[in-house]
């Protein structure tokens, strides 16, 4: 069990939802104060519930995280109608042992020199808060909800589960 969220079943559900979502949109604060988002390949959460991402040392996000470590991660699986948002503090990790432990050959597309590439760094996100939306994924359910709303003028009642989660 992940330590973030302790034994909270909502935290367990949130981590379960993002386990199979491989891409997260990571939002940082740019040097001019604007929000800046980019897609990042997500590693599986570790035993502490921290989320990990490989990056290049010279990427703009490194400067942004160094200035302001607050980040947001947005995950989406439209096929299942699952959506997750996680906010927390980011940390830059350059430890070779950790890089080797988290390395997989699929990362070679971004790092042709492999795990020993001198431009590799990791971003570790320590989650503080999360929120998820788990909606019915059936097209028929969506069509029924749309038709019901159009006929009755009221929104659908079963829009799924939405929960805010403390991940500290």
Secondary structure, DSSP 8 states (H G I E B T S, - for coil): --STTTT-HHHHHHHHHHHT--EEEEEEE-TTS-EEEEEEEB----TT--EEEEEETTSHHHHHHHH--EEEEEEEETTTTEEEEEEEEEEEE--HHHHHHH--GGGGGT-TTGGG-TTEEEEEEEEEEEEEEE----HHHHHHHHHHHHHHSS--S---EEEEEE--
